[in-house]
Amino acid sequence: MTGGKAKVPAWEPVLAAVVLIVFVAASWLYAYLASPSALRIERELSSLPAYSTVRQLVDAGFTDMTGRDAVCGDEVTAFLDAVKEKRTATFQYVTDDDGITATTLWYDPYESNPWARATEDGGVDISYDHDGRVRAWRWRAGEIVQADARYGGEPTAVRQDDGSATAVLPWRPQSPDRVPYDDPESAGLPLCTYRE
């Protein structure tokens, strides 16, 4: 017997390449199906029955934040923690303030378009940051009533008369819309209440 190299069968490199291609394709497909997108969110909301009850929406995966339940619970905290860490996250909840409303929030860390704020003299300040945006959709009575509005991920506290505070996500509109200079919280998205 000589000390030469053993020949590798010709089919082994081909099989290894096929396994690698299948693994990469499966990984991409899983990431694509598991990650949120604007189109996917709109399709999910549009597929909800027009006269859904709060119970039906909760059974479909929405968090109940109606009335007394609209407090900053574990689900809200987990979503805001993911936003602080700049990780893609979604949060779905249902409220009943203006009729039964289902809201989907998606923190998109790659969304960083400029946003506008009005100035007292009638001008506009354009701000640009790289913190991502919370993107929001609202559904009510079978139709999407707010599509892909943009909010900042760091909530501000707005004090209430009863001693509680409301966590409000600040509005981050693109031009020509602009945040009012005198009352920026009025254009924000109230998320939940808490006691200080």
SETOR-164429 format. One line per field, with one value per atom (N, C-alpha, C): residue number from 0; z, y, x; residue in three letters. Coordinates in steps of 0.05 Angstrom, whole numbers. Atoms other than C-alpha are relative to their C-alpha. Last residue first. Layout:
! residues N
pos	NUM	... $
up	Z	... $
north	Y	... $
east	X	... $
code	ALA	... $
! end
This chain:
! residues 196
pos	195	195	195	194	194	194	193	193	193	192	192	192	191	191	191	190	190	190	189	189	189	188	188	188	187	187	187	186	186	186	185	185	185	184	184	184	183	183	183	182	182	182	181	181	181	180	180	180	179	179	179	178	178	178	177	177	177	176	176	176	175	175	175	174	174	174	173	173	173	172	172	172	171	171	171	170	170	170	169	169	169	168	168	168	167	167	167	166	166	166	165	165	165	164	164	164	163	163	163	162	162	162	161	161	161	160	160	160	159	159	159	158	158	158	157	157	157	156	156	156	155	155	155	154	154	154	153	153	153	152	152	152	151	151	151	150	150	150	149	149	149	148	148	148	147	147	147	146	146	146	145	145	145	144	144	144	143	143	143	142	142	142	141	141	141	140	140	140	139	139	139	138	138	138	137	137	137	136	136	136	135	135	135	134	134	134	133	133	133	132	132	132	131	131	131	130	130	130	129	129	129	128	128	128	127	127	127	126	126	126	125	125	125	124	124	124	123	123	123	122	122	122	121	121	121	120	120	120	119	119	119	118	118	118	117	117	117	116	116	116	115	115	115	114	114	114	113	113	113	112	112	112	111	111	111	110	110	110	109	109	109	108	108	108	107	107	107	106	106	106	105	105	105	104	104	104	103	103	103	102	102	102	101	101	101	100	100	100	99	99	99	98	98	98	97	97	97	96	96	96	95	95	95	94	94	94	93	93	93	92	92	92	91	91	91	90	90	90	89	89	89	88	88	88	87	87	87	86	86	86	85	85	85	84	84	84	83	83	83	82	82	82	81	81	81	80	80	80	79	79	79	78	78	78	77	77	77	76	76	76	75	75	75	74	74	74	73	73	73	72	72	72	71	71	71	70	70	70	69	69	69	68	68	68	67	67	67	66	66	66	65	65	65	64	64	64	63	63	63	62	62	62	61	61	61	60	60	60	59	59	59	58	58	58	57	57	57	56	56	56	55	55	55	54	54	54	53	53	53	52	52	52	51	51	51	50	50	50	49	49	49	48	48	48	47	47	47	46	46	46	45	45	45	44	44	44	43	43	43	42	42	42	41	41	41	40	40	40	39	39	39	38	38	38	37	37	37	36	36	36	35	35	35	34	34	34	33	33	33	32	32	32	31	31	31	30	30	30	29	29	29	28	28	28	27	27	27	26	26	26	25	25	25	24	24	24	23	23	23	22	22	22	21	21	21	20	20	20	19	19	19	18	18	18	17	17	17	16	16	16	15	15	15	14	14	14	13	13	13	12	12	12	11	11	11	10	10	10	9	9	9	8	8	8	7	7	7	6	6	6	5	5	5	4	4	4	3	3	3	2	2	2	1	1	1	0	0	0 $
up	-6	789	29	-24	771	6	-23	701	23	-24	637	22	-24	568	23	-1	496	24	-28	478	1	-3	407	29	-5	397	3	25	362	5	11	426	-26	-10	458	-13	16	413	9	-14	442	-14	-27	425	16	-18	365	29	-9	328	20	-28	298	8	-20	222	28	-27	161	20	-10	95	27	13	111	-21	22	148	-12	27	215	-21	15	280	-30	29	330	-14	15	402	-30	19	437	-18	27	497	-19	17	564	-28	25	605	-15	23	677	-24	17	739	-23	-12	792	-16	-23	776	12	-24	734	24	1	684	26	-26	673	-3	-1	604	25	-21	606	0	-19	542	19	-8	506	19	-28	472	10	-18	408	30	-13	363	21	-27	322	10	-12	248	27	-13	220	14	0	175	10	13	160	2	-1	205	-11	-3	196	4	-11	168	1	18	155	15	26	183	-19	15	241	-28	-14	266	-19	13	249	16	-16	269	-18	16	240	20	-12	274	-21	22	257	10	-5	316	-22	-5	286	9	9	282	6	-22	326	-10	10	269	21	-19	277	-11	12	231	22	-18	252	-14	9	205	18	-6	238	-9	-5	204	7	16	200	8	24	225	-17	21	276	-26	-8	334	-22	-18	299	6	5	269	20	-22	276	-7	-1	218	25	-9	212	5	-16	174	8	16	153	17	-12	200	-18	8	191	13	24	199	-11	-6	271	-24	22	253	4	-2	316	-23	9	295	3	-1	330	-9	2	312	-1	8	336	-1	-2	340	-11	18	354	5	-2	384	-21	13	384	2	22	399	-16	-5	468	-22	7	460	5	-18	458	-8	6	428	21	-22	427	-10	10	381	25	-23	396	-11	5	346	26	-18	355	-10	13	315	18	12	364	-13	29	379	-14	9	452	-31	-12	474	-10	14	425	10	26	454	-17	-4	523	-26	-4	499	6	26	472	2	17	536	-27	-9	578	-17	7	537	8	29	543	-10	9	617	-30	-10	635	-12	11	625	12	-17	639	-12	16	592	17	7	630	-16	-23	666	-7	-27	601	20	-1	543	29	-14	537	0	-8	520	15	-28	484	7	-8	413	31	-8	395	9	24	356	6	8	421	-25	-20	445	-7	6	380	20	24	390	-7	-6	462	-24	-14	442	6	-28	393	12	-21	318	27	-25	274	22	-5	211	27	5	214	8	-24	214	-7	-1	146	25	19	135	1	-10	199	-19	-25	177	11	7	106	25	12	132	-8	-21	178	-11	-17	122	22	15	74	17	2	125	-14	22	141	-1	8	202	-25	-5	206	-10	-28	215	5	-10	142	29	15	115	11	-8	169	-14	-27	157	9	0	82	28	11	89	1	-20	135	-10	-22	88	21	10	28	22	3	65	-8	-26	88	-1	-13	19	28	14	-14	14	-7	37	-12	-28	28	9	0	-48	29	11	-42	0	-20	4	-10	-21	-45	22	11	-103	22	0	-62	-11	-27	-45	-1	-9	-116	27	13	-145	10	21	-95	-11	-10	-57	-23	18	-77	12	9	-21	-17	-10	-17	-11	16	-29	12	-18	25	-15	2	-17	18	0	0	0 $
north	-7	1145	-1	-17	1107	6	12	1080	20	-17	1091	-15	12	1060	19	29	1075	-13	9	1145	-31	24	1158	-8	26	1228	-22	15	1288	-28	3	1321	-17	24	1306	-4	24	1358	-26	23	1416	-26	-7	1484	-24	-9	1467	3	-28	1425	8	-1	1362	29	-9	1368	-1	-1	1338	9	-27	1360	1	-24	1328	-9	-10	1262	25	-1	1253	8	-7	1231	1	1	1230	9	-26	1220	-5	2	1154	25	-8	1173	-2	2	1139	5	15	1165	0	-11	1187	-18	19	1177	14	7	1229	-21	19	1233	-9	-13	1296	-18	0	1262	13	1	1275	3	-22	1261	-4	2	1219	24	-22	1215	-4	-13	1149	24	-7	1134	15	22	1096	6	5	1154	-22	-11	1148	-6	4	1136	15	-26	1125	-6	-5	1063	28	18	1063	10	-13	1091	-19	-29	1075	16	-13	1005	30	-14	976	12	12	923	16	8	960	-9	-3	991	-7	12	977	4	3	1018	-10	4	1012	-3	8	1038	-2	-4	1043	-12	18	1052	7	-12	1085	-23	17	1072	14	17	1108	-19	27	1137	-20	17	1209	-29	25	1266	-16	15	1328	-27	27	1380	-14	12	1444	-29	28	1480	-8	16	1552	-29	11	1587	-16	-20	1632	-10	-21	1585	22	-19	1527	22	-28	1466	18	-13	1399	29	-29	1354	9	-8	1283	30	-25	1255	5	-24	1182	25	-24	1131	24	-23	1065	25	-10	1010	25	-14	994	12	5	980	14	-16	976	-10	14	949	19	-17	970	-18	15	937	20	-14	968	-19	17	938	15	-6	986	-18	20	971	4	25	1036	-20	-11	1104	-23	-28	1085	12	-5	1009	30	-20	987	3	-9	926	19	-3	909	11	-3	883	3	0	892	5	-7	878	-2	11	877	9	1	888	-13	26	900	1	-2	969	-27	16	953	0	-12	1010	-15	-25	984	13	8	913	25	9	942	-8	-24	981	-7	-14	917	24	16	878	13	-2	934	-16	-26	936	4	0	861	27	15	861	2	27	914	-12	9	989	-27	-7	998	-11	-16	999	10	17	943	15	2	992	-17	-11	1010	-3	-14	965	10	-25	945	18	-16	872	25	-5	846	18	-27	821	2	-8	749	28	-1	726	10	27	705	-1	10	777	-29	-12	800	-10	12	752	11	28	774	-14	-1	848	-29	-9	833	1	16	829	12	-4	862	-17	-28	872	5	-4	803	29	2	810	5	26	797	-4	0	870	-26	-17	871	-1	12	811	16	23	838	-13	-9	906	-23	-11	874	9	22	830	10	14	889	-22	-17	932	-15	-19	877	15	-16	833	17	-28	779	16	-8	706	30	6	689	9	-15	723	-4	-28	696	17	-2	625	29	3	632	3	-25	659	-1	-21	601	26	5	550	22	-6	579	-3	-29	579	8	-12	506	31	5	483	13	-16	516	-3	-28	486	18	-2	416	29	1	424	3	-25	446	1	-20	387	27	3	339	21	-9	367	-3	-29	362	10	-12	289	30	-9	267	13	-24	265	10	6	213	27	-8	239	-6	-17	201	5	14	176	18	-10	210	-17	-21	171	8	-21	133	22	-25	69	21	-23	0	25 $
east	-28	-921	6	-2	-984	29	-14	-990	-1	-2	-1030	15	11	-1022	4	-5	-1003	-14	2	-1027	2	17	-1002	0	-12	-975	-20	-2	-1006	12	27	-1031	1	13	-963	-28	-7	-929	-13	12	-968	6	10	-938	-10	-21	-893	-10	4	-943	20	9	-912	-5	-19	-907	-12	12	-940	22	6	-908	-13	12	-860	-20	-16	-851	-13	11	-885	22	-24	-852	-7	4	-909	25	1	-887	-2	-22	-906	-2	8	-949	25	-23	-944	-9	4	-1002	26	-13	-993	-6	-13	-1035	15	-26	-1051	15	3	-1125	26	11	-1117	-2	29	-1070	-10	13	-996	-30	19	-967	-17	20	-904	-18	-1	-863	-23	25	-851	5	-4	-784	-25	1	-797	3	-25	-815	-3	-3	-878	28	-26	-894	2	-9	-963	26	-29	-968	8	-19	-1042	28	-26	-1096	20	6	-1170	26	-23	-1160	-4	-18	-1228	23	-5	-1275	19	25	-1306	6	25	-1240	-23	23	-1168	-25	24	-1108	-22	24	-1037	-24	26	-975	-21	19	-900	-27	23	-853	-20	26	-791	-19	23	-717	-26	11	-666	-22	-3	-624	-11	-14	-643	0	-8	-661	14	-17	-699	6	-2	-728	20	-25	-749	-1	-1	-806	29	-19	-825	-1	12	-887	18	2	-853	-11	19	-868	-3	-12	-834	-20	6	-868	15	14	-834	-3	2	-814	-15	27	-788	0	2	-728	-29	4	-729	-2	-14	-699	-3	15	-737	12	-12	-685	-14	-25	-702	13	-17	-775	27	-25	-816	18	-23	-884	24	-24	-948	24	-25	-1013	22	-24	-1078	24	-24	-1147	24	-23	-1203	23	-21	-1271	21	9	-1308	22	16	-1278	-13	5	-1249	-19	28	-1254	-8	12	-1182	-29	27	-1148	-9	18	-1074	-27	28	-1020	-18	19	-946	-27	27	-890	-16	21	-815	-27	26	-751	-20	7	-695	-27	0	-667	-3	-22	-652	3	-24	-697	25	-5	-750	25	-11	-745	7	-27	-755	14	-17	-815	29	-2	-847	19	-17	-832	4	-27	-861	20	-9	-924	29	-3	-933	10	-24	-918	4	-5	-970	26	-26	-972	8	-22	-1046	26	-19	-1105	23	-23	-1140	21	-18	-1187	25	7	-1221	22	25	-1198	-4	-6	-1126	-24	23	-1137	9	0	-1075	-24	-3	-1087	-2	-27	-1073	4	-17	-1134	28	-5	-1168	18	-19	-1160	7	-26	-1193	22	-10	-1251	28	-8	-1260	11	-25	-1260	10	2	-1315	28	-14	-1305	-5	13	-1358	12	7	-1318	-13	29	-1285	-8	16	-1208	-30	14	-1176	-17	22	-1159	-16	22	-1118	-24	11	-1076	-23	16	-1068	-13	25	-1046	-18	16	-994	-27	10	-967	-18	20	-961	-12	24	-925	-22	-2	-876	-26	23	-863	6	-4	-810	-24	2	-827	3	26	-842	-4	20	-781	-28	-2	-735	-20	9	-761	1	29	-753	-12	11	-682	-30	-4	-663	-12	18	-694	2	27	-657	-21	2	-591	-28	-1	-601	-2	26	-623	0	20	-563	-27	-4	-515	-21	8	-544	3	29	-538	-11	10	-466	-30	-5	-449	-10	19	-482	3	26	-442	-21	1	-378	-26	0	-394	0	27	-415	0	9	-345	-26	20	-320	-11	26	-259	-20	16	-196	-27	24	-152	-16	26	-85	-23	13	-20	-27	10	18	-14	-15	26	-12	17	0	18 $
code	GLU	GLU	GLU	ARG	ARG	ARG	TYR	TYR	TYR	THR	THR	THR	CYS	CYS	CYS	LEU	LEU	LEU	PRO	PRO	PRO	LEU	LEU	LEU	GLY	GLY	GLY	ALA	ALA	ALA	SER	SER	SER	GLU	GLU	GLU	PRO	PRO	PRO	ASP	ASP	ASP	ASP	ASP	ASP	TYR	TYR	TYR	PRO	PRO	PRO	VAL	VAL	VAL	ARG	ARG	ARG	ASP	ASP	ASP	PRO	PRO	PRO	SER	SER	SER	GLN	GLN	GLN	PRO	PRO	PRO	ARG	ARG	ARG	TRP	TRP	TRP	PRO	PRO	PRO	LEU	LEU	LEU	VAL	VAL	VAL	ALA	ALA	ALA	THR	THR	THR	ALA	ALA	ALA	SER	SER	SER	GLY	GLY	GLY	ASP	ASP	ASP	ASP	ASP	ASP	GLN	GLN	GLN	ARG	ARG	ARG	VAL	VAL	VAL	ALA	ALA	ALA	THR	THR	THR	PRO	PRO	PRO	GLU	GLU	GLU	GLY	GLY	GLY	GLY	GLY	GLY	TYR	TYR	TYR	ARG	ARG	ARG	ALA	ALA	ALA	ASP	ASP	ASP	ALA	ALA	ALA	GLN	GLN	GLN	VAL	VAL	VAL	ILE	ILE	ILE	GLU	GLU	GLU	GLY	GLY	GLY	ALA	ALA	ALA	ARG	ARG	ARG	TRP	TRP	TRP	ARG	ARG	ARG	TRP	TRP	TRP	ALA	ALA	ALA	ARG	ARG	ARG	VAL	VAL	VAL	ARG	ARG	ARG	GLY	GLY	GLY	ASP	ASP	ASP	HIS	HIS	HIS	ASP	ASP	ASP	TYR	TYR	TYR	SER	SER	SER	ILE	ILE	ILE	ASP	ASP	ASP	VAL	VAL	VAL	GLY	GLY	GLY	GLY	GLY	GLY	ASP	ASP	ASP	GLU	GLU	GLU	THR	THR	THR	ALA	ALA	ALA	ARG	ARG	ARG	ALA	ALA	ALA	TRP	TRP	TRP	PRO	PRO	PRO	ASN	ASN	ASN	SER	SER	SER	GLU	GLU	GLU	TYR	TYR	TYR	PRO	PRO	PRO	ASP	ASP	ASP	TYR	TYR	TYR	TRP	TRP	TRP	LEU	LEU	LEU	THR	THR	THR	THR	THR	THR	ALA	ALA	ALA	THR	THR	THR	ILE	ILE	ILE	GLY	GLY	GLY	ASP	ASP	ASP	ASP	ASP	ASP	ASP	ASP	ASP	THR	THR	THR	VAL	VAL	VAL	TYR	TYR	TYR	GLN	GLN	GLN	PHE	PHE	PHE	THR	THR	THR	ALA	ALA	ALA	THR	THR	THR	ARG	ARG	ARG	LYS	LYS	LYS	GLU	GLU	GLU	LYS	LYS	LYS	VAL	VAL	VAL	ALA	ALA	ALA	ASP	ASP	ASP	LEU	LEU	LEU	PHE	PHE	PHE	ALA	ALA	ALA	THR	THR	THR	VAL	VAL	VAL	GLU	GLU	GLU	ASP	ASP	ASP	GLY	GLY	GLY	CYS	CYS	CYS	VAL	VAL	VAL	ALA	ALA	ALA	ASP	ASP	ASP	ARG	ARG	ARG	GLY	GLY	GLY	THR	THR	THR	MET	MET	MET	ASP	ASP	ASP	THR	THR	THR	PHE	PHE	PHE	GLY	GLY	GLY	ALA	ALA	ALA	ASP	ASP	ASP	VAL	VAL	VAL	LEU	LEU	LEU	GLN	GLN	GLN	ARG	ARG	ARG	VAL	VAL	VAL	THR	THR	THR	SER	SER	SER	TYR	TYR	TYR	ALA	ALA	ALA	PRO	PRO	PRO	LEU	LEU	LEU	SER	SER	SER	SER	SER	SER	LEU	LEU	LEU	GLU	GLU	GLU	ARG	ARG	ARG	GLU	GLU	GLU	ILE	ILE	ILE	ARG	ARG	ARG	LEU	LEU	LEU	ALA	ALA	ALA	SER	SER	SER	PRO	PRO	PRO	SER	SER	SER	ALA	ALA	ALA	LEU	LEU	LEU	TYR	TYR	TYR	ALA	ALA	ALA	TYR	TYR	TYR	LEU	LEU	LEU	TRP	TRP	TRP	SER	SER	SER	ALA	ALA	ALA	ALA	ALA	ALA	VAL	VAL	VAL	PHE	PHE	PHE	VAL	VAL	VAL	ILE	ILE	ILE	LEU	LEU	LEU	VAL	VAL	VAL	VAL	VAL	VAL	ALA	ALA	ALA	ALA	ALA	ALA	LEU	LEU	LEU	VAL	VAL	VAL	PRO	PRO	PRO	GLU	GLU	GLU	TRP	TRP	TRP	ALA	ALA	ALA	PRO	PRO	PRO	VAL	VAL	VAL	LYS	LYS	LYS	ALA	ALA	ALA	LYS	LYS	LYS	GLY	GLY	GLY	GLY	GLY	GLY	THR	THR	THR	MET	MET	MET $
! end
